Amino acid sequence: MSRMVRQFVRQFGQKLIRKLPLELIDESERPVAHLNILNLVILGVGRMLRGAMYLVAGTVAKYIAGPATIISFLVAALFSMLSGLCYAEFGAWVPHSGSAYRYSYVMMGQLYAFVIGWNRILPLVIGTASLARASSYIFDSLIGNHISQALQESFSLQLPYSLATYADFFALGLVLLMTGLLLLGARELILVTKISIGTNLLVLIFIIITGFIKGDLHNWRLREQDYKLNTSGSRDIYGLGGLGLLGSGGFAPFGFEGILQGAATCFYYFFGIDAVATKGVEAINPRRSIPWSIMITIFICFLAYSGVSAALTLMVPYHQIQPHDPLPQAILHSWWLPARYFVAIGTLCALISRLYSSMFRMPPLIYMMAEDGLLFRVLTRIHVHTGTRVVAILVCALILGLMALLFTFTNLVDLVSVGTLLVYSLVAFSILVLRYQPDQNLSKNENTEEEIEMPVPDEHPLDSEPEARNSNILKSLWFPISTIPTRKSGQIVYGCASLLVLLMIILSLILVQWSSQGFSGDSKYTPVAVLLLLLIIGVTVIIWRQPQNPIPLYFKVPALPVFPLVSIFVNIYLMMQITSGTWAIFAIWNVIGFLIYFGYGIRHSLEENDEQQPPASTSQTPDKNTPSPESS
């Protein structure tokens, strides 16, 4: 009986780590390298520069970080750069264009790929829903808030605090309109993308110039008496509040904790850097162009975002910002009425054109996962006449419509942030593990079973005595015999990396609790934090001592294992700054995902069918003629 149980567990575990084999492509079909640094930067800025920044900047400044929102953007930018570099190496491991989902399926296995793919769907869908909700806010402000007031009276929702106070049917209407265009077979227009980017840049430049001309530095040095008189009568009909307090004045009224919580929310702004990082196959001199493009793109977006935040908090004291309509109201506060309408209309055009473009990037990932059998096969149905992925589009529209109808803008942004941070952490973990594994043959035409030949046989077998065996195991952790990765050293790194993630989660939870107490010197958390830090350093040294795979890649993350580990830790720590309500929704999303995977996907995946049937003529490669489901 026990033997049958062991065999079942072994077979079940093998299903979870099944990898998608690559089919070698003909050199004539390989994409021609044509993207230089300028092209990649334009692509990255186009994906990352978000019209919804105007609402998030106001919300973060008023409720979470104050004028120190600029520092929050800096923290988010620096560590998204680390995540971008990890993404770049992840793409370098698979010599095909694709996405993080496809790369992880090839390199890490089926369950790992499903988790990444499922949590990539979340930012794509929710990011688009946030655009619909933001468009509703801006349009409502242009007509005097009549829509929100009418909906508040007629469709007020008695829902938990984490959801909206009223059902936003205007945002739902926008979603339905864009869905109709998709179902009719409309194509994403380059002109629309250019209009979105151009309008964004015009509004950004105008706001930054206006803020620095009409701003007042005193708004960064407020004292309590400066804002006590303004606490009464304030009303937030959109439910955008974060901490809900006005802070204590000054440049950072909510302290260090507010800056970090703001950074977790601001991470949403840098969602999309993988659009550059996964273009290594199409980039000219990717060893140089990919990392430089990532850094330049993030730097340009940081300048834009921090410039808007600085202008906003200079024009208006942070506690008087109207979070549902921050920039037009800020200009109105500066007594420049015509400019208010220019900014509002420009912002609305940028949001709607961005919404139009984002709707086209959601269905491909769902379609790809369904085609691999990890999601329901019905999602692969294509309309005969229009050629559109009709079922995938309708499912996206259903989820998107519900989100736009019932969730506040800030809730949507936080969901995007936590999903993105999780995916970035998984990518960094993949880099940490892959660099220390022995060579793997990823070809579909070769045998890629577990029996990997050891490059250097162990010439010193372990002694039969348990004491000698334990001694040799400990010795191999610090002084590996082989100079190239073996199966044993790869397993050591995998186990140590998993242990590090667990230690970092515990340390992050402790630091969050400790920071809420002001990092008091006599805190009971001090010895625990020091012990955890020492354990993390010790396990990191064990990983560092293991041999690395000498495989030549066009880009490798420097300072391994430190950079990926720092990226993982910061991502985990920022995730801990997200509110409990957002975590509850995120947990429900992943529970649904695991029910789908273990109830359907694990039994209907292509690899499962390939094991039960003779090989078919269809091949699964990362070079399908479907749009890459990259970030919106």
Summary of the structure (lengths in Angstrom):
residues: 632
radius of gyration: 25.6
end to end distance: 51.2
largest distance: 85.7
contacts: 2159
relative contact order: 0.17
helix: 68%
strand: 1%
